[in-house]
């Protein structure tokens, strides 16, 4: 216990120190939200990766999908690296950086409002982002607290409250630059931790080859006469496995807290280096988490909930509980690192969106228009300071709401994430990505995609999830593309001069 507490105290102290160190760069809105748009490739790549993978992956997803699909769940991690990281950086990185800087966009709702000349779209996008980032945050809290409860024997409720307070402290202090610097430190811990934990867990089963042989002897669900499904290449249920790959990989392309990382990177050279760093990071961390979770069935049946369903969130903790104290301490730091980075990104995204796109929605001139009047520097500085103060207050507000959900979680972590990612990426992915490439996207098409993504996810939830939330989220994302394309062909186009001025950034 001394080792666990000692390492955790050092970790917390380091995170707070970084927050204090970054205070000076968090006085302006650009500094607080984007780090002044001068964050290098290593910090950006690690910020992207650590925001991507949290306790949700390590505890919720790795446990549930490892149980369902066995060793083939490793494909989810590979998909996260190739689709969620490599292709995301290649297809979105440069264009997002150039266009958002050109139209002076600080948030994803701000992008929709300026790119499509509609403040109504900006408001609606900010409301969608704020509402559906809450279950995501609650899922992260639940994941980290489950591991903390296992490692320290502290009640779940106290773990959740502690995480909430700690997150608020260092994000409020240092803003985006503090989170990016902490993300780098946390990312190094995650890389080292996941490799060590995999080796330790497999050694309890006699090594890798022995563990694989044991998995091959397990009968497939529903047919006791068929063995080996959980050790096969594509597992016992490849189609549902594909749905998980789509949701967890493609979904990042439409999540505000992920795309926002491209806003702040320094230049195009940094994007090229960041692409490689981010992909390798995802391959090790995500691939490792799902590979580890694939052996969950070797550690016995998980406990059941009051509803009679298996408690999937207890699978990974049950794999770790017999490990030496030093490894348990490393697991706690691994999950702390993964979760704190994601939580920081989520609360910063939510507070900045509410502040800049709802409360202080500036009247910006669109590209090609002439800005009327100017604001005195002293007045402007006061307004900037007020915005940063409001963002800090909203960080606390957002954390409190998420905390209440985490203390009374309605479902498994994976289902919380499916609802959140499905609604957000279903609404935002297609109009954001196509808006970077295609001049013909219309405001009407964006409205239609917002309604589709949120409506499809919410209706499915209200009907009792007749479509699995994971598959529902994947359908919502992919369905947005034909909707945007068809509606764009049928609705009025933006003025050619406006569109041309926006796309000048790529010349």
C-alpha positions in Angstrom: 0.0 0.0 0.0 2.9 2.3 0.8 4.3 1.9 -2.8 0.8 2.6 -4.3 0.3 5.7 -2.2 3.9 7.0 -2.7 3.8 6.7 -6.5 0.3 8.2 -6.7 1.3 11.2 -4.6 4.3 11.8 -6.8 2.1 11.6 -9.9 -0.5 14.0 -8.5 2.2 16.5 -7.4 3.7 16.5 -10.8 0.4 17.1 -12.5 -0.3 20.1 -10.2 3.2 21.5 -10.7 2.7 21.4 -14.5 -0.6 23.2 -14.1 1.1 25.9 -12.0 3.9 26.2 -14.5 1.5 26.7 -17.4 -0.6 29.5 -15.7 1.1 32.3 -17.5 0.1 30.9 -20.9 -3.5 30.4 -19.9 -4.5 34.1 -19.4 -5.9 34.7 -22.9 -8.6 32.6 -24.7 -6.3 31.3 -27.3 -3.7 30.4 -24.6 -6.3 28.7 -22.4 -8.1 26.8 -25.2 -5.4 26.2 -27.9 -2.1 26.8 -26.2 -1.5 29.7 -28.5 -1.6 27.4 -31.5 2.1 26.7 -30.9 2.0 23.1 -29.5 4.7 20.9 -31.1 4.3 17.4 -32.7 5.3 15.3 -29.7 2.9 17.1 -27.3 0.1 17.1 -29.8 0.5 13.5 -30.8 0.6 12.4 -27.1 -2.4 14.7 -26.3 -4.3 13.1 -29.2 -3.5 9.6 -28.1 -4.0 10.0 -24.3 -7.3 11.8 -25.0 -8.3 8.9 -27.2 -7.5 6.1 -24.8 -8.7 6.2 -21.1 -9.9 3.9 -18.4 -12.9 3.4 -20.7 -10.7 1.4 -23.1 -8.6 -0.3 -20.4 -11.5 -1.3 -18.1 -14.7 -1.1 -20.0 -14.0 -1.8 -23.7 -11.0 -4.2 -23.2 -13.0 -6.3 -20.6 -16.4 -6.4 -22.4 -15.1 -6.9 -26.0 -12.3 -9.2 -24.9 -15.0 -11.4 -23.3 -17.2 -11.3 -26.3 -14.6 -11.7 -29.1 -11.6 -13.3 -27.4 -8.2 -12.6 -28.9 -9.8 -11.2 -32.1 -10.6 -8.1 -30.1 -7.0 -7.0 -30.8 -8.4 -5.9 -34.2 -10.2 -3.1 -32.4 -6.8 -1.7 -31.2 -5.3 -2.1 -34.7 -8.3 -0.3 -36.2 -7.8 2.5 -33.7 -4.2 2.9 -34.7 -4.7 2.7 -38.5 -8.1 4.4 -38.9 -8.5 6.4 -35.7 -4.9 7.8 -35.7 -3.0 7.3 -39.0 -5.9 8.1 -41.4 -7.3 10.8 -39.1 -4.0 12.7 -39.1 -3.5 12.2 -42.8 -7.0 13.3 -43.9 -7.9 15.8 -41.3 -4.7 17.1 -39.7 -3.4 19.6 -42.3 -6.7 20.7 -43.7 -8.2 21.3 -40.2 -5.1 23.3 -39.1 -5.1 25.5 -42.2 -8.9 26.1 -42.4 -9.6 26.7 -38.7 -6.7 29.1 -38.5 -7.8 30.9 -41.7 -11.4 31.4 -40.4 -10.2 32.0 -36.8 -12.1 29.1 -35.4 -11.4 28.0 -31.9 -14.0 25.2 -31.4 -15.8 22.7 -33.6 -19.2 24.6 -33.2 -17.4 27.8 -34.2 -16.1 26.0 -37.3 -19.7 25.0 -38.3 -21.0 28.6 -37.7 -18.3 30.2 -39.8 -17.7 27.6 -42.5 -21.5 27.4 -43.2 -22.3 31.1 -42.4 -24.9 30.1 -39.8 -24.8 31.2 -36.1 -27.8 28.9 -35.5 -25.7 25.9 -36.5 -23.0 27.1 -34.1 -25.4 27.3 -31.2 -27.0 23.9 -32.0 -23.5 22.2 -32.3 -22.4 23.7 -29.0 -25.5 22.3 -27.2 -25.0 18.8 -28.8 -21.4 18.8 -27.8 -22.0 19.8 -24.2 -24.9 17.4 -23.6 -23.3 14.3 -25.2 -19.8 14.8 -23.7 -21.4 14.3 -20.3 -22.0 10.5 -20.6 -18.5 10.2 -22.1 -17.0 11.9 -19.0 -19.2 9.8 -16.6 -17.9 6.6 -18.3 -14.3 7.7 -17.8 -15.0 8.4 -14.1 -16.6 5.0 -13.7 -13.6 3.2 -15.3 -10.9 4.9 -13.3 -12.8 4.5 -10.0 -13.3 0.8 -10.6 -9.6 0.3 -10.8 -8.9 2.6 -7.9 -11.3 0.7 -5.7 -9.5 -2.6 -6.6 -6.0 -1.1 -6.0 -6.6 0.9 -2.8 -9.7 -0.6 -1.3 -11.3 2.8 -1.3 -15.1 3.1 -1.9 -16.1 3.9 -5.4 -17.9 7.1 -4.5 -14.8 8.6 -2.8 -12.7 7.7 -5.8 -15.0 9.5 -8.2 -15.1 12.6 -6.1 -11.3 12.7 -5.7 -10.8 12.3 -9.5 -13.3 15.1 -10.1 -11.5 17.5 -7.8 -8.0 16.7 -9.1 -9.1 17.1 -12.7 -10.6 20.5 -12.0 -7.4 21.8 -10.2 -4.9 21.3 -13.0 -7.1 22.1 -15.9 -8.3 25.3 -14.3 -4.8 26.3 -13.5 -3.1 25.8 -16.8 -5.6 25.2 -19.6 -4.7 23.4 -22.8 -0.9 23.8 -22.5 -1.0 22.2 -19.0 -3.1 19.3 -20.3 -0.8 18.8 -23.3 2.3 18.7 -21.1 0.7 16.4 -18.6 -0.6 14.3 -21.5 3.0 13.7 -22.6 4.1 12.6 -19.2 1.0 10.4 -18.8 1.5 9.0 -22.3 5.0 7.8 -21.4 3.6 6.1 -18.3 0.9 4.4 -20.4 3.4 3.1 -22.9 5.6 1.6 -20.3 2.7 0.4 -18.1 0.7 -1.5 -20.7 3.7 -3.5 -21.9 4.6 -4.4 -18.3 1.1 -5.3 -17.4 0.6 -7.6 -20.4 3.8 -9.5 -19.6 2.8 -9.8 -15.9 -0.7 -11.1 -16.7 0.4 -13.6 -19.3 3.0 -15.0 -17.0 0.2 -15.9 -14.5 -1.1 -18.2 -17.3 2.3 -19.8 -18.1 3.3 -17.4 -20.9 1.9 -16.3 -24.2 1.8 -19.7 -25.9 0.2 -21.4 -23.0 -2.4 -18.7 -22.7 -3.3 -19.0 -26.4 -3.6 -22.8 -26.1 -6.0 -22.4 -23.2 -8.1 -19.9 -25.1 -8.3 -22.3 -28.0 -9.7 -25.0 -25.7 -12.6 -22.8 -24.6 -16.0 -23.6 -26.2 -17.7 -20.8 -28.2 -20.8 -19.2 -26.7 -24.0 -21.0 -27.6 -22.3 -24.1 -28.9 -20.3 -26.2 -26.4 -19.2 -28.5 -29.2 -17.2 -25.9 -31.1 -13.9 -24.9 -29.6 -11.3 -22.3 -30.6 -13.6 -19.4 -31.5 -12.0 -17.1 -29.0 -8.5 -17.8 -30.3 -9.4 -17.5 -34.0 -8.4 -14.7 -36.3 -11.8 -12.9 -36.5 -13.4 -14.4 -33.4 -16.9 -15.9 -32.9 -18.8 -12.8 -34.1 -16.9 -10.9 -36.8 -19.8 -8.6 -37.9 -20.4 -7.1 -34.5 -16.7 -6.9 -34.0 -16.6 -4.8 -37.2 -19.2 -2.4 -35.7 -17.0 -1.9 -32.7 -14.0 -1.2 -34.9 -16.0 1.4 -36.9 -17.4 3.1 -33.7 -14.1 3.3 -31.8 -11.9 4.2 -34.8 -13.9 6.4 -37.2 -15.7 8.1 -34.2 -12.6 10.1 -33.3 -12.8 12.0 -36.6 -16.0 13.7 -35.4 -15.3 14.3 -31.7 -14.7 17.9 -30.7 -12.0 17.1 -28.1 -10.1 15.0 -30.7 -10.3 17.2 -33.7 -9.4 20.2 -31.5 -5.8 18.9 -31.2 -5.2 19.8 -34.9 -6.2 23.4 -34.2 -3.3 24.0 -31.9 -0.4 22.2 -33.6 2.4 24.5 -34.8 2.8 23.9 -38.6 2.5 21.3 -41.4 5.9 19.8 -40.6 4.8 19.1 -37.1 1.7 17.4 -38.5 3.8 14.9 -40.5 5.9 14.0 -37.4 2.8 13.9 -35.2 1.2 11.4 -37.6 3.9 8.8 -37.0 4.1 9.4 -33.3 0.4 9.2 -32.7 0.0 6.0 -34.8 2.8 4.1 -32.9 1.3 5.3 -29.6 -2.1 4.0 -30.6 -0.8 0.7 -31.8 1.0 0.0 -28.5 -1.6 1.3 -26.1 -4.9 0.4 -27.8 -3.5 -2.8 -29.3 -2.1 -3.8 -26.0 -5.3 -3.1 -24.0 -7.5 -5.2 -26.3 -4.9 -7.9 -26.6 -4.8 -8.1 -22.8 -8.7 -8.1 -22.5 -8.9 -11.0 -25.0 -7.6 -13.4 -22.3 -10.3 -12.4 -19.8 -12.1 -15.7 -19.9 -9.0 -17.5 -18.5 -9.6 -15.7 -15.1 -13.1 -17.1 -14.4 -16.6 -15.8 -14.7 -17.1 -12.1 -13.7 -19.6 -11.3 -11.0 -23.2 -10.6 -11.9 -25.2 -7.4 -11.4 -28.6 -7.2 -9.7 -30.2 -7.5 -13.2 -28.5 -10.8 -13.6 -26.2 -9.6 -16.4 -22.4 -10.1 -16.2 -20.5 -7.2 -14.8 -18.2 -6.6 -17.8 -16.4 -3.7 -16.0 -15.1 -6.1 -13.4 -13.3 -8.4 -15.9 -10.0 -6.5 -16.2 -9.7 -5.8 -12.4 -10.2 -9.5 -11.8 -7.2 -10.2 -14.1 -5.0 -7.8 -12.2 -6.0 -8.4 -8.5 -3.4 -11.2 -8.0 -0.4 -9.3 -9.4 2.4 -8.1 -7.2 1.9 -4.7 -5.4 4.5 -3.0 -7.6 2.6 -4.0 -10.7 -0.8 -3.0 -9.2 0.8 0.5 -8.4 1.9 0.7 -12.0 -1.7 -0.2 -13.2 -3.1 2.5 -11.0 -0.7 5.1 -12.5 -1.5 3.7 -16.0 -5.2 4.1 -15.5 -4.8 7.5 -13.8 -2.7 8.7 -16.7 -5.1 7.4 -19.3 -8.1 8.9 -17.6 -6.8 12.2 -16.3 -5.7 13.2 -19.8 -9.1 12.3 -21.3 -11.0 14.0 -18.5 -8.9 17.2 -18.9 -9.6 17.2 -22.7 -13.3 16.7 -22.2 -13.9 19.3 -19.6 -11.8 21.9 -21.4 -13.7 21.2 -24.7 -17.1 21.5 -23.0 -16.3 24.7 -21.1 -14.7 26.4 -24.1 -17.7 25.4 -26.3 -20.2 26.8 -23.9 -18.3 30.0 -23.3 -17.3 30.9 -26.8 -20.3 29.5 -28.7 -23.2 30.2 -26.4 -22.4 32.8 -23.7 -19.9 35.0 -25.6 -20.8 34.3 -29.1 -18.8 37.0 -30.9 -20.1 38.5 -34.2 -17.3 37.5 -36.5 -16.9 38.7 -40.0 -17.0 35.8 -42.5 -14.0 35.3 -44.8 -14.3 37.9 -47.6 -16.3 40.3 -45.5 -15.0 43.6 -44.0 -14.8 43.8 -40.2 -16.8 46.8 -39.0 -15.2 48.8 -36.3 -12.5 47.8 -33.8 -12.2 47.1 -30.1 -9.9 49.0 -27.8 -7.0 46.9 -26.7 -7.7 47.5 -23.0 -11.4 46.6 -23.4 -10.4 43.5 -25.5 -8.0 42.3 -22.7 -10.8 42.6 -20.1 -13.2 40.7 -22.3 -10.6 37.9 -22.8 -10.0 37.7 -19.1 -13.7 37.5 -18.4 -14.1 34.7 -21.0 -11.3 32.7 -19.3 -12.9 33.1 -15.9 -16.2 31.9 -17.3 -14.5 28.9 -18.8 -13.0 28.0 -15.5 -16.4 28.3 -13.7 -18.0 26.1 -16.4 -15.3 23.5 -16.0 -16.5 23.0 -12.4 -20.1 23.0 -13.5 -19.4 20.3 -16.2 -17.5 18.2 -13.7 -20.3 18.3 -11.1 -22.9 17.1 -13.6 -20.7 14.3 -14.9 -20.0 13.4 -11.2 -23.7 12.9 -10.5 -24.0 10.5 -13.5 -20.8 8.6 -12.5 -22.2 8.1 -8.9 -25.3 6.6 -10.4 -24.1 5.1 -13.7 -27.1 3.9 -15.8 -25.3 1.2 -17.7 -21.9 -0.3 -18.6 -19.0 1.9 -19.6 -19.1 0.6 -23.2 -22.8 1.5 -23.6 -22.3 5.0 -22.1 -19.6 5.5 -24.7 -21.7 4.1 -27.5 -24.4 6.7 -26.8 -21.9 9.6 -26.5 -19.8 8.7 -29.6 -22.8 7.8 -31.7 -24.6 11.1 -31.2 -21.5 13.3 -31.4 -19.8 11.7 -34.4 -23.1 10.9 -36.1 -23.9 14.6 -36.0 -20.5 16.1 -36.6 -18.3 13.7 -38.6 -19.7 14.0 -42.1 -20.3 17.8 -42.2 -16.9 18.5 -40.6 -14.9 16.2 -42.9 -16.7 16.9 -46.1 -16.6 20.6 -45.2 -12.8 20.5 -45.3 -12.8 19.0 -48.8 -16.0 19.7 -50.7 -17.2 23.2 -51.5 -20.7 22.0 -52.2 -21.8 21.2 -48.7 -24.8 23.3 -47.8 -26.1 24.6 -44.4 -29.3 22.5 -44.9 -27.2 19.3 -45.2 -25.5 20.1 -41.9 -28.9 20.6 -40.2 -30.0 17.3 -41.6 -26.9 15.5 -40.3 -27.2 17.0 -36.9 -30.9 15.8 -36.7 -29.9 12.4 -38.0 -27.0 11.7 -35.7 -28.7 12.9 -32.5 -32.2 11.7 -33.4 -31.1 8.2 -34.4 -29.1 7.7 -31.3 -31.7 9.1 -28.9 -34.6 7.3 -30.4 -32.8 4.0 -30.2 -32.0 4.7 -26.5 -35.6 5.7 -25.7 -36.9 2.5 -27.4 -34.7 0.4 -25.1 -31.7 0.0 -27.5 -33.2 -2.5 -30.0 -30.0 -1.8 -31.9 -26.9 -2.4 -29.7 -25.6 1.1 -28.8 -22.3 0.2 -30.3 -23.7 -0.7 -33.7 -26.2 2.2 -33.5 -23.3 4.6 -33.1 -21.5 3.1 -36.1 -24.6 3.3 -38.2 -25.1 7.0 -37.2 -21.6 7.9 -38.3 -21.6 6.1 -41.6 -25.2 7.2 -42.4 -24.2 10.9 -42.1 -22.2 10.8 -45.3 -25.0 9.9 -47.8 -27.3 12.3 -45.9 -24.9 15.3 -46.3 -24.3 14.4 -50.0 -28.0 14.0 -50.9 -29.3 17.0 -49.0 -26.5 19.2 -50.4 -27.6 18.4 -53.9 -31.2 19.4 -53.1 -30.7 22.5 -50.9 -29.5 26.1 -51.7 -25.7 26.6 -51.9 -23.6 29.2 -50.1 -22.5 32.2 -52.1 -19.5 31.3 -54.3 -17.5 34.2 -53.1 -17.9 33.1 -49.5 -16.9 29.5 -50.2 -13.9 30.6 -52.4 -12.6 32.9 -49.6 -12.8 30.0 -47.1 -10.9 27.6 -49.4 -8.2 30.1 -50.2 -6.3 28.7 -47.2 -5.3 25.6 -49.2 -3.6 27.5 -52.1 
